[in-house]
């Protein structure tokens, strides 16, 4: 889960936020914080797992500015297995096989796999939102690679990153930052948690006045 957005709002001017795309929605826990930080803007939520998506609908579907999509996002269209966690309410579930995650958090197990539908963010043609949030348990770079056109209308990107190989083949922070630099985003903040993962925040270079 991304560290609280209040850590950013006191430092950056978010008056120009037009909407939010949240990939890895789980139950939509961040909705109230988004409203407090960014205002009553459109929010787009992507969550592939049935159980989590049912709770997401229950929590958010009544709001008029909410759009829900039962898909995982990656760099291509495919139907693949997701490793589903037991012990963290599904929040550690990943399209990549858990590696160090098992050693660092032994109370969280992955005894089940489910087929989920993967699409690219670009295929949804969302152009009314300039904030992208990635909480995808190691699949962040794949998501970004499928979001090239969408990123043209995005100004702010928040993403988790792994400091060790939590999931097999997951990108390093350097991998993510290099991709962001190639698409004219400048790193502004990094937060580290327990030594295994952290959060990062980028602003599009062309729009950055800070």
N, C-alpha and C positions, 0 to 999 in steps of 0.2 A: 504494500500500500504506500502511495506517495506521502511523504512527510507533509504536515499541515500547511495549507496554502497561506495561512496568516504569516508564515515565515517570509513570504515573498511580498505580500501586499503592502507592508509598511515601508518597503524600499523601492518598489516599482509602481509606475503609473499604469493601472489597468483600465483606465476609462475608455479605451478604444476596443475593448473585447467585444466581439460580435457573436461569439458562440464557442462551445467547447465540444471536442470529440474525445471521448474517454474510451480507451481500448483496454479491456480487461475489467469490466464493470463490477463483477461480483454482484453485490446487492444494492449498488448505487449509494454507498455510505457517504460519498463526498457531495451529494446533491446540495444539502443545506449550506455547506462550506462554500460551494461554488456561488450560490446566490449571495451569500454574505460578502464574498471577495470580488466577484465579477458582475453582480447584478442579475436581474431576471432575464438572462439570455437563453437562446436555444442550446440544448444539450443533447448530444448524440452518444448513445451507450452501446457498446459491443460486448456481448457475453455469450459464449458458445454452449455452456453446460446447462442441461435442462433444469436441474434443481435450482441452480443459482438464478437462471433466467426467470423462473416462476416467481421467486422472491423479488427479483428486480421489478417485474411487472406489478406485483402487489404494492411495492414501495413507491413507484414513480409514475405509473401509467396514468394516474389521475391528473397530472400536471400537463398543462397545454403546451408547454415549451420543451417537452421531452420526446425523443425519438429513440426507439429500442430496436436492436438488431441481434438476432440469435446466430451470430457467426464469430469465429475466430478470424483474425486478420494476419496475412502473411504476404509473401512476394508472388504468389500464384494461386489459382483456383485448385483446390484438392480436398479430398476427404481423408483425414488421417487420424491416428489414435492420439488421444490426449491422456497423459498420466494423471489420474485423479487422486488427490491427497485425502487421507483420513487423519484428522487431528488438527486441521487448521481451517475447517469449514469450506474447503475447496479453494482457499486463497493461494495455496502453493501449487495448484494444478498447472501443468505445463505441457506444451506440445513437444518439449525436449525431455529426454530421459534424465531423471534426477541423479546427480553424482555426489558432489560434496554436500548437497542439501541433506542427504540421508545421514551423513556423519555429523554434521553440525546441529541438526535438529532431529535426533533419533525418535522423538515422540510423534513425529509426522511421518506416516508411511504412505506408500503408493501401491496399493494392492489391486487397484482396478484401472482398466483402460476403457475409454469410450471413444467411438468415432465421432468427430465433429467436422462441421463444414467450414472450410477456410476460403476466404475471398480476399481480394486486395481492397484497401481503403479507396483507391482511385476508382474502383468500379461502382462506388456509391455516389460519386459526383457531388460531394458535399462542399459547397463553396460559401456557406453563410457562417462559418466558424473559423476563427483564427487562433484558437488554442488547441493544441494536441497533447493529450496525456496518455502515456504508455505505462501500463502495469501488467506486463505479459510474461513474467517469469522466464526470462532468457530469450524470448522471441522478438525483442525490441528491434533489432536490425532488420529482420525479415519483414516486420511491419513497415518500417521506414522505406525499405526497398520497394514495397508495393504502394507507396504513398507519394511518389515523385510529383505528380500533377497536383495533388491536394496540398502539398507543402508550399506550392507557389502562392496560395492564399492564406497560409498560416504564418503568424508572427511569433508566437510563443510555444515552446515545446518543453514539457516536463516528462522525465523518464526515470524509472528505476534503472540501475545498472548493477552488475555482479562484479565483485572484486576477486572472487575465486570461481572455479568452474562448478557453480551450483547445479547447472544442467549441462548435459553433454553438448559441446559445441557452441555454448552461449557466447555472445560477443563480450569482449573486454570493454572497459570504459573508453580506451583509446580507439577501438573499432567504431563505437558510436560517435565519439567526438570527431573523428576524421570524416565520417559520413556527413555530419552536421556542417562541418566547415566547407565541404564540397558544395553544399546547398545554401551557403551564405548565412549560416547561423553561428552566433558567437556565444561561447560558454560564459555564463554569468555567475552561477552558483553550483556548489557541490556540497551535499551533506552525506556524512558517513554514519553508519549505525553500529553494528556489532563486529565489524571487520570482515563481513562477508558480502554486504551489499550496501548500496547508497542511492541517493537521488541526485539528479542533475537538472539544470534549468538553462535553456538557450533562448536568445532573442535573435530574430532575423537581422543580420548585419545592416541591410539597406534601410531598415526602419528604426534602428537603434539610435537614440539620441543621448544615451547615458554615458 
